[in-house]
């Protein structure tokens, strides 16, 4: 069995578990834990890699998105991190998603904000095999959020940008506040945390968590 086959099986298993959980209770949603990663614009990808576009290493849960074969080095005032995964496909604007621990190690003061909200994002340098880009507004700590399709949001009784809580089971379980509901036609239900947040509650990708919605 190839690596690609294994990745496909993992993705299908995650989707099936998610579907089964939603069938019994829409509040039960699969967890996805995001390590540090980079989204690149087509122009920055060309600068870093010479030509072409990101190629698929493994598909992720969200439709059309994937972890790419390509990796880069990211650099801040106090250090650098190598082999940081590029995510595909390319986006309009380059973005580096880090944990708070990563930011301290790199010497970066990145804001906690939603993906794509880069006006206040921190400066960072990205280095590839063919070049480098010095970005003024690219580094963020992604705000914890939950992806929802319109039907999933309706079943939960929530709207886009509404804040909910998420409960985690287990020995170090707990409840995280201020989880942003992000509703879009092609989204699959999935709670997204970074590694700092997931480690605090011992959460792992594929866990089933409970979304708590307060009545307004």
URSULFEN-V660345 format. One record per backbone hydrogen bond with DSSP energy under -0.5 kcal/mol. NH is the residue of the N-H (numbers start at 1). CO is the residue of the C=O. E is the energy in kcal/mol with one decimal. If there is no record, write none. Layout:
# URSULFEN-V660345
NH_CO_E + NH_CO_E
This chain:
# URSULFEN-V660345
6_2_-2.2 + 7_3_-2.6 + 8_4_-2.3 + 9_5_-2.4 + 10_6_-2.3 + 11_7_-2.4 + 12_8_-2.6 + 13_9_-2.6 + 14_10_-2.3 + 15_11_-2.2 + 16_12_-2.4 + 17_13_-2.7 + 18_14_-2.4 + 19_15_-2.5 + 20_16_-2.6 + 21_17_-2.4 + 22_18_-2.4 + 23_19_-2.0 + 24_20_-1.5 + 25_21_-2.3 + 28_25_-2.0 + 29_27_-0.7 + 29_209_-2.5 + 31_207_-2.4 + 32_191_-3.3 + 34_32_-0.5 + 34_193_-3.0 + 35_33_-0.6 + 37_97_-1.8 + 38_85_-2.3 + 39_95_-3.3 + 40_87_-0.6 + 45_41_-2.6 + 46_42_-2.0 + 47_43_-1.8 + 48_44_-2.3 + 49_45_-2.7 + 50_46_-2.0 + 51_49_-0.8 + 57_67_-2.8 + 58_67_-2.0 + 60_65_-2.0 + 63_186_-0.7 + 65_62_-2.0 + 66_88_-2.1 + 67_58_-3.1 + 68_66_-0.5 + 68_86_-2.8 + 69_55_-2.4 + 72_84_-2.2 + 73_127_-2.6 + 74_81_-2.6 + 75_125_-2.6 + 76_79_-3.2 + 78_106_-2.6 + 79_76_-0.6 + 79_106_-0.7 + 81_74_-2.6 + 84_72_-3.1 + 85_36_-0.6 + 85_83_-0.5 + 86_70_-2.2 + 87_38_-3.0 + 88_66_-3.2 + 91_40_-2.2 + 95_39_-2.8 + 96_138_-2.6 + 97_37_-2.6 + 97_95_-0.5 + 98_96_-0.6 + 98_140_-2.7 + 103_99_-2.2 + 104_100_-2.0 + 105_101_-2.0 + 106_102_-2.1 + 107_103_-1.4 + 108_103_-2.7 + 110_108_-0.9 + 111_139_-0.5 + 113_111_-0.7 + 113_141_-1.9 + 117_114_-2.1 + 118_116_-1.3 + 121_118_-1.0 + 122_139_-2.4 + 124_135_-2.2 + 125_75_-2.1 + 126_133_-2.7 + 127_73_-3.4 + 128_131_-3.2 + 130_48_-2.9 + 131_48_-0.6 + 133_126_-2.5 + 135_124_-2.7 + 135_133_-0.7 + 138_122_-2.3 + 139_122_-2.7 + 140_96_-2.6 + 141_111_-2.9 + 142_140_-0.6 + 143_113_-2.3 + 145_192_-1.5 + 146_180_-2.7 + 147_190_-3.1 + 148_182_-2.2 + 153_149_-2.5 + 154_150_-2.2 + 155_151_-2.2 + 156_152_-1.8 + 157_153_-1.5 + 158_153_-2.5 + 161_181_-3.8 + 162_159_-2.0 + 164_179_-2.4 + 165_212_-2.3 + 166_176_-2.1 + 167_210_-3.1 + 168_174_-3.2 + 173_170_-1.7 + 174_168_-0.7 + 176_166_-2.6 + 179_164_-2.7 + 180_144_-2.2 + 180_178_-0.6 + 181_162_-2.7 + 182_146_-2.8 + 182_180_-0.5 + 183_181_-0.6 + 184_148_-2.1 + 187_184_-1.7 + 190_147_-1.6 + 191_30_-2.6 + 192_145_-3.3 + 193_32_-1.9 + 193_191_-0.5 + 195_34_-0.9 + 198_194_-2.4 + 199_195_-2.5 + 200_196_-1.5 + 201_197_-1.0 + 201_198_-0.7 + 202_199_-0.7 + 203_198_-3.1 + 206_31_-2.9 + 207_204_-2.4 + 209_29_-3.1 + 209_207_-0.6 + 210_167_-2.1 + 211_27_-3.2 + 211_209_-0.5 + 212_165_-3.4 + 213_211_-0.6 + 214_212_-0.6
